[in-house]
Amino acid sequence: MAVTKKDVLEWIKAFAQVIAENKEYLTELDAQIGDADHGANMDRGFRAVLEKLPNGEDVDIGKIMKTVGMTLLSKVGGAGGPLYSTIFMQAGMSIDGKDYFDLADWAKALEAATAGVVRLGKASPGDKTMVDALTPAVQALKDATEQGLSLGEGLKKSAEAAEEGMIATIPLVARKGRASYLGERSAGHQDPGATSTFMLLDTAAKVWANCS
């Protein structure tokens, strides 16, 4: 089972819709521990992405992903722009030149994306950031690959792991980003970046569930 260029484009378009539908929710989460702009920034960024998406047959998946990354870097304010740009740029470089990819390829791409986010944000699991959703999602993909699970099963487990990581940010005290300024007061709030990251991977699991 493999994900094609068409599937990748459908995923990005679907995620843009998810962000549009949840921008107020994400902004509400960010208002509790951040600058109250994560939802609005992400929505603005992905509206721009939809205008820039290449649809030609002459582009590969890597080109599509890197186009998303460059657009987000220029359009999304705050920390979210560089971090989400890194996810797509690093994943794009991992899948560069491919017209389709399988579960193992996606595991490597998301691992590269996570490593890029860690380098940029200097965050570790437990710091109450998007890394708390990304790290278990990557491990779930690697485990699924080793177990020989199908693409759909692996993606579902990855999304479930990201959701668990997202929920686990609630009791944490933030150690990175704007939320860290609150110290102990940041505990009890779900991290908005981990939330949008879960949405990204959950959308992939749903859109790519029946890829053949």
Stockholm file with secondary structure:
# STOCKHOLM 1.0

chainA/1-212         MAVTKKDVLEWIKAFAQVIAENKEYLTELDAQIGDADHGANMDRGFRAVLEKLPNGEDVDIGKIMKTVGMTLLSKVGGAGGPLYSTIFMQAGMSIDGKDYFDLADWAKALEAATAGVVRLGKASPGDKTMVDALTPAVQALKDATEQGLSLGEGLKKSAEAAEEGMIATIPLVARKGRASYLGERSAGHQDPGATSTFMLLDTAAKVWANCS
#=GR chainA/1-212 SS CCEEHHHHHHHHHHHHHHHHHHHHHHHHHHHHHSCSCHHHHHHHHHHHHHHHCCCCTTCCHHHHHHHHHHHHHHHCCTTHHHHHHHHHHHHHHHTTTCSEECHHHHHHHHHHHHHHHHHHHCCCTTSSSTHHHHHHHHHHHHHHHHTTCCHHHHHHHHHHHHHHHHHHTTTCCCCSSGGGGGGGGGTTSCCHHHHHHHHHHHHHHHHTTTCC
#=GC SS_cons         CCEEHHHHHHHHHHHHHHHHHHHHHHHHHHHHHSCSCHHHHHHHHHHHHHHHCCCCTTCCHHHHHHHHHHHHHHHCCTTHHHHHHHHHHHHHHHTTTCSEECHHHHHHHHHHHHHHHHHHHCCCTTSSSTHHHHHHHHHHHHHHHHTTCCHHHHHHHHHHHHHHHHHHTTTCCCCSSGGGGGGGGGTTSCCHHHHHHHHHHHHHHHHTTTCC
//
